[in-house]
């Protein structure tokens, strides 16, 4: 018990000791934070604190109350509680300052604290504006009609001309897209609508979103919407909420119309399953607003096969036409209705399109260069035909543009054919055929294939197992290309300039240099010679280019010559596109181009003086060894620029003889022995995941000869040498040639496995419908989804839900007229099947709008707080006089940060730097008369000398110091007796006379004292 009690008593004693220590620590902390005063503090000393608090807090409240400045984080003003602490440290004597200097130091410290609080409060300066900024949004879609568009434009010009002087007006036009014609400004310099928008659709959402973005936040904004309200795309709910939140009302000028007579074809129905040689029926669904008559025509693959006179009633009418399929393939049917003039409104909705695909024996389609004929494809076609393959030969110009037209072909081969032999639609069709339809694809090398053929950054490169750029280890001579643009004087010339410039850069190697010159206020570089590998950055500059009218070629060609001469490129080329009216370059420029082997190709587009206007361009091309072009259609420009840019790609061709080496075993090489030599190839680089079958023998780098990979549901192969009598002459003569090409095609050809999914697709108004039926012998649930690709390179995913036994259905919104391709996948219970389909929207839903939509327009005005501008004089009070000024704020915290950066050094200077005004006055030429040192400094010096010099060594008595302030007498303990001073040392014989100045005497005494 005693032991336990002892422990308890000890713990209590320990607890008391800990508490005392904590209390002492707390007292010490409080004493450091609020130390006792070193001098008396009166109430008068609190006057600076009161002045600061009243001025700072009162000023801040006044700024906020008068809405001149708003504070984002007002809690920062709680730091004002630190002001009394700052004041106490100062007045209690801890600053060490007195008098006016102390008051200034305290004031500066208060200002630093106030500015710091303002920085944390994030002040924003408020501005108010009474200016009204009105942006007209004009609907120019086809549904408006010319008459309505003209009346709407008259309304805009009249109301904009009547606006108050300081108000602003702007204009944007919209159809399927929206474009700003004139940004809001005080003047309204309208001449004509120059912006180009697709008129086959109406997207009010895009128009209002763009209008909201263009209206300045610092001014009152208002949108005037001029439209019929018949939107075909977009969702208004989100943009209306945004406008309402920003307090931007939308005034609506409704354009009303109601067509009394209109005829259109809704659908062309064809059988889903057919057999060769049998007769079938096609059903045409015709709708009309009124009774009438006309001629119904049916075309099959562009050829008229039926024509029938019909009479129709108001509403839906159905007509049947006979069909006969003669051979396997794709049959596209187009039905049209022709009615007498005045009996119909829109002509664009008088057609319906559908197709039938009759599967037959798979074919191989070989594509050749239109300029070279079938010379390159002949050996390959002959070997495949001997292998019992059905082969069809076409040139690049004849290649289909529709992916479904490629369904009859199980494999497609590009044989030494350049990219400029195709247009963008053809290359996209090939890509989609491989990826979505499983079509095999083979590219065979040659001087016009792969990189030298211009396939860099194209859909074809995406499908191939090799990249057009050689390996980074390959050091190839680079080229330099300069493009001179003079395109402002033909229709949409600058738009074409941007497109063809990007097409030319796209085919260049990443190490090639490219520069663009144009003329606006003068000849200038859009960008100087830059590596084409920076393609993405260059595209941004090209999109902002606006070439002007060029008076002479002298400036731009001289700048180009200077840049190309200084370039280290091995190949140098220049492309000029112009209408031919600039004056020719001086002879020294042409001689410089010839001396530096710089070729110049010229393109004359819409010359002013007919054929004579091309003389200057023709002369430049002839003098420099370039080519001259005079296209009649701007659509030929991209292929011309690609062809010219390809002149720098010849360095990718390696004309060496080698025997290909097997890299990885492949079914393509099964049973083949030693390979004969090849005499050249196109340099490429292998993509990841690609299988390399043949390569160039080398230990340093990998140069593919034959590579294969799976792309989507199809398979693609690249043979970088050729299979003709050029590089592959020994192969063509070899007995392994025929088995090699047949095994190659067999490996990549489309599989003929029959799926059990049947797909039906069609459009109903602005909605696409997908119906999938499962014909598998065993019933099972599948997860079915569809991927839809359509016009404008847009694609969407469409999930399907089960609507019945083995039946799945889904819908998606169509977004324009054109072909919609659908790939459906069904996964479940060990199955993974695909089905392909398509349908055509022959015309936009824009041409199914026969009356305006006033309900939608009233909703727009109501939800945004706008008005319906109707009546005898709509828009009379558009620029209202009684307005609520628009307030906007802008952060001014940067100004306070700058002030804080200046005040902190000032605070330090006021407290730590002592200014000698006598010295400063001397610098300024004031008070040059010498004066004795101040009493304080003199007293300190005398005291120092008295302490440091022994009593017996003082050379002269110092004057008495002024009497000190009386101090309280404090009793001190008696000091020990002072020892007798040592006898003074004899003065040194070498010592000179004593220094005369006080500082000198002090230094001398200090040295003696240390020595002694």
NORWO-V488069 format. One record per residue. N is the residue number from 0. RES is the residue in three letters. SS is DSSP state (H for helix, E for strand, L for the rest). D_CENTER is the distance of its C-alpha to the mean C-alpha in whole Angstrom. Layout:
{{N;RES;SS;D_CENTER} {N;RES;SS;D_CENTER}}
//
This chain:
{{0;UNK;L;85} {1;UNK;H;85} {2;UNK;H;82} {3;UNK;H;80} {4;UNK;H;81} {5;UNK;H;81} {6;UNK;H;77} {7;UNK;H;76} {8;UNK;H;78} {9;UNK;H;76} {10;UNK;H;73} {11;UNK;H;74} {12;UNK;H;74} {13;UNK;H;71} {14;UNK;H;69} {15;UNK;H;71} {16;UNK;H;70} {17;UNK;H;66} {18;UNK;H;66} {19;UNK;H;68} {20;UNK;H;66} {21;UNK;H;63} {22;UNK;H;64} {23;UNK;H;65} {24;UNK;H;61} {25;UNK;H;60} {26;UNK;H;63} {27;UNK;H;62} {28;UNK;H;58} {29;UNK;H;59} {30;UNK;H;61} {31;UNK;H;58} {32;UNK;H;56} {33;UNK;L;59} {34;UNK;L;61} {35;UNK;L;65} {36;UNK;L;65} {37;UNK;L;67} {38;UNK;L;68} {39;UNK;L;69} {40;UNK;L;67} {41;UNK;L;67} {42;UNK;H;66} {43;UNK;H;65} {44;UNK;H;63} {45;UNK;H;60} {46;UNK;H;60} {47;UNK;H;57} {48;UNK;H;55} {49;UNK;H;56} {50;UNK;H;55} {51;UNK;H;51} {52;UNK;H;51} {53;UNK;H;52} {54;UNK;H;50} {55;UNK;H;47} {56;UNK;H;47} {57;UNK;H;48} {58;UNK;H;46} {59;UNK;H;43} {60;UNK;H;44} {61;UNK;H;45} {62;UNK;H;41} {63;UNK;H;40} {64;UNK;H;43} {65;UNK;L;42} {66;UNK;L;38} {67;UNK;L;38} {68;UNK;E;36} {69;UNK;E;35} {70;UNK;E;35} {71;UNK;L;32} {72;UNK;L;34} {73;UNK;H;38} {74;UNK;H;39} {75;UNK;H;39} {76;UNK;H;42} {77;UNK;H;44} {78;UNK;H;44} {79;UNK;H;46} {80;UNK;H;49} {81;UNK;H;49} {82;UNK;H;50} {83;UNK;H;54} {84;UNK;H;54} {85;UNK;H;52} {86;UNK;H;55} {87;UNK;H;58} {88;UNK;H;57} {89;UNK;H;57} {90;UNK;H;61} {91;UNK;H;62} {92;UNK;H;63} {93;UNK;H;60} {94;UNK;L;58} {95;UNK;L;61} {96;UNK;L;61} {97;UNK;L;63} {98;UNK;H;64} {99;UNK;H;61} {100;UNK;H;59} {101;UNK;H;59} {102;UNK;H;58} {103;UNK;H;55} {104;UNK;H;54} {105;UNK;H;54} {106;UNK;H;52} {107;UNK;H;49} {108;UNK;H;49} {109;UNK;H;49} {110;UNK;H;46} {111;UNK;H;44} {112;UNK;H;44} {113;UNK;H;43} {114;UNK;H;40} {115;UNK;H;39} {116;UNK;H;40} {117;UNK;H;37} {118;UNK;H;35} {119;UNK;H;35} {120;UNK;H;35} {121;UNK;L;32} {122;UNK;E;33} {123;UNK;E;31} {124;UNK;E;32} {125;UNK;E;33} {126;UNK;E;33} {127;UNK;E;34} {128;UNK;E;33} {129;UNK;L;35} {130;UNK;L;33} {131;UNK;E;32} {132;UNK;E;29} {133;UNK;E;29} {134;UNK;E;26} {135;UNK;E;27} {136;UNK;E;26} {137;UNK;E;27} {138;UNK;E;27} {139;UNK;L;28} {140;UNK;L;28} {141;UNK;H;31} {142;UNK;H;33} {143;UNK;H;33} {144;UNK;H;35} {145;UNK;H;36} {146;UNK;H;39} {147;UNK;H;37} {148;UNK;H;34} {149;UNK;H;36} {150;UNK;H;38} {151;UNK;H;35} {152;UNK;H;34} {153;UNK;H;37} {154;UNK;H;37} {155;UNK;H;34} {156;UNK;H;35} {157;UNK;H;38} {158;UNK;H;37} {159;UNK;H;35} {160;UNK;H;38} {161;UNK;L;40} {162;UNK;L;37} {163;UNK;L;39} {164;UNK;L;38} {165;UNK;L;35} {166;UNK;L;33} {167;UNK;E;30} {168;UNK;E;29} {169;UNK;E;26} {170;UNK;E;25} {171;UNK;E;23} {172;UNK;E;23} {173;UNK;E;22} {174;UNK;L;23} {175;UNK;L;21} {176;UNK;L;18} {177;UNK;E;18} {178;UNK;E;18} {179;UNK;E;19} {180;UNK;E;22} {181;UNK;E;23} {182;UNK;E;22} {183;UNK;E;25} {184;UNK;E;27} {185;UNK;L;31} {186;UNK;L;32} {187;UNK;L;31} {188;UNK;L;31} {189;UNK;L;31} {190;UNK;L;32} {191;UNK;L;30} {192;UNK;L;27} {193;UNK;L;25} {194;UNK;L;22} {195;UNK;L;22} {196;UNK;L;21} {197;UNK;L;22} {198;UNK;L;26} {199;UNK;L;27} {200;UNK;L;25} {201;UNK;L;25} {202;UNK;L;22} {203;UNK;H;24} {204;UNK;H;21} {205;UNK;H;18} {206;UNK;H;21} {207;UNK;H;22} {208;UNK;H;18} {209;UNK;H;17} {210;UNK;H;21} {211;UNK;H;20} {212;UNK;H;17} {213;UNK;H;19} {214;UNK;L;22} {215;UNK;L;23} {216;UNK;L;24} {217;UNK;L;27} {218;UNK;L;28} {219;UNK;E;30} {220;UNK;E;28} {221;UNK;E;29} {222;UNK;E;28} {223;UNK;E;30} {224;UNK;E;29} {225;UNK;E;31} {226;UNK;E;31} {227;UNK;L;33} {228;UNK;L;31} {229;UNK;L;31} {230;UNK;L;28} {231;UNK;L;27} {232;UNK;L;24} {233;UNK;L;22} {234;UNK;L;24} {235;UNK;H;25} {236;UNK;H;26} {237;UNK;H;23} {238;UNK;H;22} {239;UNK;H;26} {240;UNK;H;26} {241;UNK;H;23} {242;UNK;H;25} {243;UNK;H;28} {244;UNK;H;27} {245;UNK;L;26} {246;UNK;L;29} {247;UNK;L;28} {248;UNK;E;30} {249;UNK;E;30} {250;UNK;E;33} {251;UNK;E;33} {252;UNK;E;35} {253;UNK;E;36} {254;UNK;L;36} {255;UNK;L;39} {256;UNK;L;40} {257;UNK;E;42} {258;UNK;L;43} {259;UNK;L;47} {260;UNK;L;46} {261;UNK;L;44} {262;UNK;E;44} {263;UNK;E;41} {264;UNK;E;41} {265;UNK;E;40} {266;UNK;E;40} {267;UNK;E;42} {268;UNK;E;43} {269;UNK;L;44} {270;UNK;L;46} {271;UNK;L;44} {272;UNK;L;47} {273;UNK;L;49} {274;UNK;L;51} {275;UNK;L;52} {276;UNK;L;55} {277;UNK;L;55} {278;UNK;E;54} {279;UNK;E;52} {280;UNK;E;51} {281;UNK;E;48} {282;UNK;E;48} {283;UNK;E;46} {284;UNK;E;45} {285;UNK;E;45} {286;UNK;E;45} {287;UNK;E;46} {288;UNK;L;47} {289;UNK;L;50} {290;UNK;L;53} {291;UNK;E;53} {292;UNK;E;53} {293;UNK;E;51} {294;UNK;E;51} {295;UNK;E;49} {296;UNK;E;47} {297;UNK;E;46} {298;UNK;E;44} {299;UNK;E;44} {300;UNK;L;41} {301;UNK;L;42} {302;UNK;E;46} {303;UNK;E;48} {304;UNK;E;50} {305;UNK;E;51} {306;UNK;E;52} {307;UNK;E;53} {308;UNK;E;55} {309;UNK;E;54} {310;UNK;E;55} {311;UNK;E;52} {312;UNK;L;53} {313;UNK;L;51} {314;UNK;E;48} {315;UNK;E;48} {316;UNK;E;50} {317;UNK;E;50} {318;UNK;E;51} {319;UNK;E;52} {320;UNK;E;51} {321;UNK;E;53} {322;UNK;E;51} {323;UNK;E;52} {324;UNK;L;50} {325;UNK;L;51} {326;UNK;L;49} {327;UNK;L;47} {328;UNK;E;43} {329;UNK;E;40} {330;UNK;E;42} {331;UNK;E;39} {332;UNK;E;41} {333;UNK;E;40} {334;UNK;E;43} {335;UNK;E;43} {336;UNK;E;45} {337;UNK;E;47} {338;UNK;E;48} {339;UNK;L;50} {340;UNK;L;49} {341;UNK;L;48} {342;UNK;L;48} {343;UNK;L;45} {344;UNK;L;42} {345;UNK;L;39} {346;UNK;L;39} {347;UNK;L;36} {348;UNK;L;37} {349;UNK;L;40} {350;UNK;E;39} {351;UNK;E;39} {352;UNK;E;37} {353;UNK;E;38} {354;UNK;E;39} {355;UNK;E;42} {356;UNK;E;41} {357;UNK;E;44} {358;UNK;L;44} {359;UNK;L;46} {360;UNK;L;47} {361;UNK;L;43} {362;UNK;E;43} {363;UNK;E;41} {364;UNK;E;39} {365;UNK;E;39} {366;UNK;E;37} {367;UNK;E;38} {368;UNK;L;37} {369;UNK;L;38} {370;UNK;L;39} {371;UNK;L;41} {372;UNK;L;42} {373;UNK;L;44} {374;UNK;H;45} {375;UNK;H;43} {376;UNK;H;43} {377;UNK;H;46} {378;UNK;H;48} {379;UNK;H;45} {380;UNK;H;46} {381;UNK;H;50} {382;UNK;H;49} {383;UNK;H;47} {384;UNK;H;50} {385;UNK;H;53} {386;UNK;L;51} {387;UNK;L;51} {388;UNK;L;48} {389;UNK;E;47} {390;UNK;E;45} {391;UNK;E;43} {392;UNK;E;42} {393;UNK;E;39} {394;UNK;E;37} {395;UNK;H;34} {396;UNK;H;34} {397;UNK;H;36} {398;UNK;L;34} {399;UNK;L;33} {400;UNK;L;30} {401;UNK;L;30} {402;UNK;H;30} {403;UNK;H;33} {404;UNK;H;35} {405;UNK;H;34} {406;UNK;L;36} {407;UNK;L;40} {408;UNK;E;39} {409;UNK;E;39} {410;UNK;E;37} {411;UNK;E;35} {412;UNK;E;36} {413;UNK;E;34} {414;UNK;E;37} {415;UNK;L;36} {416;UNK;L;34} {417;UNK;L;31} {418;UNK;H;27} {419;UNK;H;28} {420;UNK;H;31} {421;UNK;L;28} {422;UNK;L;26} {423;UNK;H;22} {424;UNK;H;24} {425;UNK;H;27} {426;UNK;H;25} {427;UNK;H;23} {428;UNK;H;27} {429;UNK;H;28} {430;UNK;H;25} {431;UNK;H;26} {432;UNK;H;29} {433;UNK;H;29} {434;UNK;H;27} {435;UNK;H;28} {436;UNK;H;32} {437;UNK;L;33} {438;UNK;L;34} {439;UNK;E;35} {440;UNK;E;33} {441;UNK;E;34} {442;UNK;E;33} {443;UNK;E;36} {444;UNK;L;35} {445;UNK;L;37} {446;UNK;L;35} {447;UNK;L;33} {448;UNK;L;32} {449;UNK;H;29} {450;UNK;H;27} {451;UNK;H;29} {452;UNK;H;29} {453;UNK;L;25} {454;UNK;L;24} {455;UNK;L;21} {456;UNK;L;18} {457;UNK;L;20} {458;UNK;H;21} {459;UNK;H;24} {460;UNK;H;23} {461;UNK;H;22} {462;UNK;H;25} {463;UNK;L;27} {464;UNK;L;28} {465;UNK;E;28} {466;UNK;E;25} {467;UNK;L;25} {468;UNK;L;25} {469;UNK;L;28} {470;UNK;L;29} {471;UNK;L;28} {472;UNK;L;31} {473;UNK;L;32} {474;UNK;L;32} {475;UNK;L;32} {476;UNK;L;32} {477;UNK;L;29} {478;UNK;E;28} {479;UNK;E;27} {480;UNK;E;26} {481;UNK;E;25} {482;UNK;E;24} {483;UNK;E;26} {484;UNK;E;24} {485;UNK;L;27} {486;UNK;L;26} {487;UNK;L;26} {488;UNK;L;29} {489;UNK;L;29} {490;UNK;L;28} {491;UNK;L;24} {492;UNK;H;24} {493;UNK;H;21} {494;UNK;H;19} {495;UNK;H;21} {496;UNK;H;20} {497;UNK;H;17} {498;UNK;H;17} {499;UNK;H;20} {500;UNK;H;19} {501;UNK;H;16} {502;UNK;H;19} {503;UNK;H;21} {504;UNK;H;19} {505;UNK;H;18} {506;UNK;L;21} {507;UNK;L;22} {508;UNK;L;23} {509;UNK;L;21} {510;UNK;L;23} {511;UNK;L;24} {512;UNK;E;23} {513;UNK;E;22} {514;UNK;E;22} {515;UNK;E;21} {516;UNK;E;24} {517;UNK;E;24} {518;UNK;E;26} {519;UNK;L;26} {520;UNK;L;28} {521;UNK;L;29} {522;UNK;E;28} {523;UNK;E;25} {524;UNK;E;23} {525;UNK;E;19} {526;UNK;E;19} {527;UNK;E;22} {528;UNK;E;23} {529;UNK;E;20} {530;UNK;E;20} {531;UNK;H;18} {532;UNK;H;17} {533;UNK;H;14} {534;UNK;H;13} {535;UNK;H;9} {536;UNK;H;10} {537;UNK;H;12} {538;UNK;H;10} {539;UNK;H;8} {540;UNK;H;12} {541;UNK;H;13} {542;UNK;H;12} {543;UNK;L;13} {544;UNK;L;16} {545;UNK;L;20} {546;UNK;L;23} {547;UNK;L;26} {548;UNK;L;29} {549;UNK;L;31} {550;UNK;L;35} {551;UNK;E;35} {552;UNK;L;34} {553;UNK;H;36} {554;UNK;H;33} {555;UNK;H;30} {556;UNK;H;32} {557;UNK;H;34} {558;UNK;H;31} {559;UNK;H;30} {560;UNK;H;33} {561;UNK;H;33} {562;UNK;H;30} {563;UNK;H;31} {564;UNK;H;34} {565;UNK;H;33} {566;UNK;L;31} {567;UNK;L;32} {568;UNK;L;31} {569;UNK;L;34} {570;UNK;E;33} {571;UNK;E;31} {572;UNK;E;30} {573;UNK;E;29} {574;UNK;E;28} {575;UNK;E;29} {576;UNK;E;28} {577;UNK;E;30} {578;UNK;L;33} {579;UNK;L;35} {580;UNK;L;37} {581;UNK;L;36} {582;UNK;E;39} {583;UNK;L;39} {584;UNK;L;38} {585;UNK;L;42} {586;UNK;H;44} {587;UNK;H;43} {588;UNK;H;39} {589;UNK;H;40} {590;UNK;H;43} {591;UNK;H;40} {592;UNK;H;38} {593;UNK;H;41} {594;UNK;H;42} {595;UNK;L;39} {596;UNK;L;38} {597;UNK;L;35} {598;UNK;E;35} {599;UNK;E;34} {600;UNK;E;33} {601;UNK;E;33} {602;UNK;E;31} {603;UNK;E;33} {604;UNK;L;32} {605;UNK;L;34} {606;UNK;L;36} {607;UNK;L;38} {608;UNK;L;41} {609;UNK;H;41} {610;UNK;H;42} {611;UNK;H;44} {612;UNK;H;40} {613;UNK;H;39} {614;UNK;H;42} {615;UNK;H;40} {616;UNK;H;37} {617;UNK;H;39} {618;UNK;H;41} {619;UNK;H;38} {620;UNK;H;38} {621;UNK;H;41} {622;UNK;H;42} {623;UNK;H;39} {624;UNK;L;39} {625;UNK;L;36} {626;UNK;L;36} {627;UNK;E;36} {628;UNK;E;34} {629;UNK;L;35} {630;UNK;L;33} {631;UNK;L;34} {632;UNK;L;31} {633;UNK;H;28} {634;UNK;H;27} {635;UNK;H;28} {636;UNK;H;26} {637;UNK;H;24} {638;UNK;H;26} {639;UNK;H;28} {640;UNK;H;25} {641;UNK;H;25} {642;UNK;H;29} {643;UNK;H;29} {644;UNK;H;26} {645;UNK;H;28} {646;UNK;H;31} {647;UNK;H;29} {648;UNK;L;29} {649;UNK;H;33} {650;UNK;H;33} {651;UNK;H;32} {652;UNK;E;35} {653;UNK;E;38} {654;UNK;L;41} {655;UNK;L;43} {656;UNK;L;46} {657;UNK;E;46} {658;UNK;L;47} {659;UNK;L;44} {660;UNK;E;45} {661;UNK;E;44} {662;UNK;L;41} {663;UNK;L;42} {664;UNK;L;44} {665;UNK;L;43} {666;UNK;H;45} {667;UNK;H;44} {668;UNK;H;46} {669;UNK;L;49} {670;UNK;L;52} {671;UNK;L;51} {672;UNK;L;53} {673;UNK;L;52} {674;UNK;L;50} {675;UNK;L;50} {676;UNK;L;48} {677;UNK;E;45} {678;UNK;L;45} {679;UNK;L;41} {680;UNK;E;38} {681;UNK;E;34} {682;UNK;L;32} {683;UNK;L;30} {684;UNK;E;29} {685;UNK;E;29} {686;UNK;L;27} {687;UNK;L;27} {688;UNK;L;30} {689;UNK;L;31} {690;UNK;E;35} {691;UNK;E;36} {692;UNK;E;40} {693;UNK;E;40} {694;UNK;E;39} {695;UNK;L;40} {696;UNK;L;43} {697;UNK;L;42} {698;UNK;L;42} {699;UNK;L;39} {700;UNK;L;36} {701;UNK;L;35} {702;UNK;L;35} {703;UNK;E;35} {704;UNK;E;37} {705;UNK;E;37} {706;UNK;E;34} {707;UNK;E;34} {708;UNK;E;32} {709;UNK;E;31} {710;UNK;E;28} {711;UNK;L;28} {712;UNK;L;31} {713;UNK;E;32} {714;UNK;E;33} {715;UNK;E;32} {716;UNK;E;34} {717;UNK;E;33} {718;UNK;E;36} {719;UNK;L;35} {720;UNK;L;39} {721;UNK;L;40} {722;UNK;L;43} {723;UNK;L;45} {724;UNK;L;47} {725;UNK;L;45} {726;UNK;L;44} {727;UNK;L;45} {728;UNK;H;49} {729;UNK;H;51} {730;UNK;H;49} {731;UNK;H;50} {732;UNK;H;53} {733;UNK;L;53} {734;UNK;L;55} {735;UNK;H;52} {736;UNK;H;49} {737;UNK;H;50} {738;UNK;H;50} {739;UNK;H;47} {740;UNK;H;45} {741;UNK;H;46} {742;UNK;H;45} {743;UNK;H;42} {744;UNK;H;41} {745;UNK;H;43} {746;UNK;H;41} {747;UNK;H;38} {748;UNK;L;39} {749;UNK;L;38} {750;UNK;L;40} {751;UNK;L;43} {752;UNK;L;43} {753;UNK;L;44} {754;UNK;L;42} {755;UNK;L;44} {756;UNK;E;41} {757;UNK;E;41} {758;UNK;E;38} {759;UNK;E;38} {760;UNK;E;35} {761;UNK;E;35} {762;UNK;E;34} {763;UNK;E;35} {764;UNK;L;34} {765;UNK;L;30} {766;UNK;E;31} {767;UNK;E;31} {768;UNK;E;34} {769;UNK;E;34} {770;UNK;E;37} {771;UNK;E;38} {772;UNK;E;42} {773;UNK;E;43} {774;UNK;L;47} {775;UNK;L;47} {776;UNK;L;51} {777;UNK;L;50} {778;UNK;L;49} {779;UNK;L;46} {780;UNK;L;43} {781;UNK;L;39} {782;UNK;E;36} {783;UNK;E;34} {784;UNK;E;31} {785;UNK;E;29} {786;UNK;E;26} {787;UNK;E;25} {788;UNK;E;23} {789;UNK;E;23} {790;UNK;H;22} {791;UNK;H;18} {792;UNK;H;17} {793;UNK;E;17} {794;UNK;E;19} {795;UNK;E;21} {796;UNK;E;24} {797;UNK;E;27} {798;UNK;E;30} {799;UNK;L;33} {800;UNK;E;36} {801;UNK;E;40} {802;UNK;E;42} {803;UNK;E;45} {804;UNK;L;47} {805;UNK;L;45} {806;UNK;E;42} {807;UNK;E;39} {808;UNK;E;37} {809;UNK;E;33} {810;UNK;E;31} {811;UNK;E;28} {812;UNK;E;26} {813;UNK;L;26} {814;UNK;L;23} {815;UNK;L;24} {816;UNK;L;27} {817;UNK;E;27} {818;UNK;E;28} {819;UNK;E;27} {820;UNK;E;28} {821;UNK;E;29} {822;UNK;E;30} {823;UNK;E;32} {824;UNK;E;33} {825;UNK;E;36} {826;UNK;E;37} {827;UNK;E;40} {828;UNK;L;43} {829;UNK;L;43} {830;UNK;E;41} {831;UNK;E;38} {832;UNK;E;38} {833;UNK;E;35} {834;UNK;E;35} {835;UNK;E;34} {836;UNK;E;34} {837;UNK;E;32} {838;UNK;E;33} {839;UNK;E;32} {840;UNK;E;31} {841;UNK;L;33} {842;UNK;L;31} {843;UNK;L;29} {844;UNK;H;31} {845;UNK;H;30} {846;UNK;H;34} {847;UNK;H;35} {848;UNK;L;35} {849;UNK;L;39} {850;UNK;E;39} {851;UNK;L;37} {852;UNK;L;36} {853;UNK;H;37} {854;UNK;H;37} {855;UNK;H;33} {856;UNK;H;33} {857;UNK;H;36} {858;UNK;H;34} {859;UNK;H;31} {860;UNK;H;33} {861;UNK;H;35} {862;UNK;H;32} {863;UNK;H;31} {864;UNK;L;34} {865;UNK;L;34} {866;UNK;L;37} {867;UNK;E;38} {868;UNK;L;38} {869;UNK;L;41} {870;UNK;L;45} {871;UNK;L;47} {872;UNK;L;44} {873;UNK;L;41} {874;UNK;L;39} {875;UNK;L;42} {876;UNK;L;41} {877;UNK;L;37} {878;UNK;L;37} {879;UNK;L;39} {880;UNK;L;41} {881;UNK;L;42} {882;UNK;L;38} {883;UNK;L;37} {884;UNK;L;36} {885;UNK;E;32} {886;UNK;E;32} {887;UNK;E;29} {888;UNK;E;29} {889;UNK;E;27} {890;UNK;E;28} {891;UNK;L;30} {892;UNK;H;31} {893;UNK;H;30} {894;UNK;H;33} {895;UNK;H;35} {896;UNK;H;34} {897;UNK;H;35} {898;UNK;H;38} {899;UNK;H;38} {900;UNK;H;38} {901;UNK;H;40} {902;UNK;H;43} {903;UNK;H;43} {904;UNK;H;45} {905;UNK;H;47} {906;UNK;H;48} {907;UNK;H;49} {908;UNK;H;51} {909;UNK;H;53} {910;UNK;H;54} {911;UNK;H;55} {912;UNK;L;55} {913;UNK;L;59} {914;UNK;L;59} {915;UNK;L;63} {916;UNK;H;63} {917;UNK;H;66} {918;UNK;H;64} {919;UNK;H;61} {920;UNK;H;64} {921;UNK;H;65} {922;UNK;H;62} {923;UNK;L;62} {924;UNK;L;66} {925;UNK;L;67} {926;UNK;L;70} {927;UNK;L;71} {928;UNK;L;75} {929;UNK;L;75} {930;UNK;L;75} {931;UNK;L;76} {932;UNK;L;74} {933;UNK;L;73} {934;UNK;H;75} {935;UNK;H;73} {936;UNK;H;72} {937;UNK;H;76} {938;UNK;H;77} {939;UNK;H;74} {940;UNK;H;75} {941;UNK;H;79} {942;UNK;H;79} {943;UNK;H;77} {944;UNK;H;80} {945;UNK;H;82} {946;UNK;H;81} {947;UNK;H;80} {948;UNK;L;83} {949;UNK;L;86} {950;UNK;H;89} {951;UNK;H;91} {952;UNK;H;89} {953;UNK;L;88} {954;UNK;L;89} {955;UNK;L;89} {956;UNK;L;89} {957;UNK;L;85} {958;UNK;L;86} {959;UNK;L;86} {960;UNK;L;82} {961;UNK;L;82} {962;UNK;L;83} {963;UNK;L;80} {964;UNK;L;80} {965;UNK;L;82} {966;UNK;L;81} {967;UNK;L;82} {968;UNK;L;85} {969;UNK;L;84} {970;UNK;L;86} {971;UNK;L;85} {972;UNK;L;87} {973;UNK;L;90} {974;UNK;L;88} {975;UNK;L;90} {976;UNK;L;92} {977;UNK;L;91} {978;UNK;L;92} {979;UNK;L;94} {980;UNK;L;92} {981;UNK;L;92} {982;UNK;L;94} {983;UNK;L;92} {984;UNK;L;91} {985;UNK;L;93} {986;UNK;L;91} {987;UNK;L;90} {988;UNK;L;91} {989;UNK;L;88} {990;UNK;L;87} {991;UNK;L;86} {992;UNK;L;87} {993;UNK;L;85} {994;UNK;L;82} {995;UNK;L;82} {996;UNK;L;79} {997;UNK;H;78} {998;UNK;H;75} {999;UNK;H;77} {1000;UNK;H;79} {1001;UNK;H;77} {1002;UNK;H;76} {1003;UNK;H;79} {1004;UNK;H;80} {1005;UNK;H;77} {1006;UNK;H;78} {1007;UNK;H;82} {1008;UNK;H;81} {1009;UNK;H;79} {1010;UNK;H;81} {1011;UNK;L;84}}
//
